[in-house]
Amino acid sequence: MIAVHERIEQIRVDRGVTKSYLAKKLGITAMGYHHLATGRSPISTDSLQIIAEALEVDPRNFFA
């Protein structure tokens, strides 16, 4: 099973969304997003929902 942060990154790249765009949506710095994207920081359920909305996907897609 692929890790949630890796799945988010796959979807982000497939949709052509930048890391800085997601960082802005989350209200964090680019470095803060980098820590989420690499698994260094945990992703809260609230952040998962914001990311899903920004990527226009169902949050359940992150767990596929």
Buried (B, 14 or more C-beta within 10 A) or exposed (E): EEEBBBBBBBBBEEEEBEBEBBBBBBEBEEEEBBBBBEEEBEBEEEBBEBBBEBBEBEBEEBEE
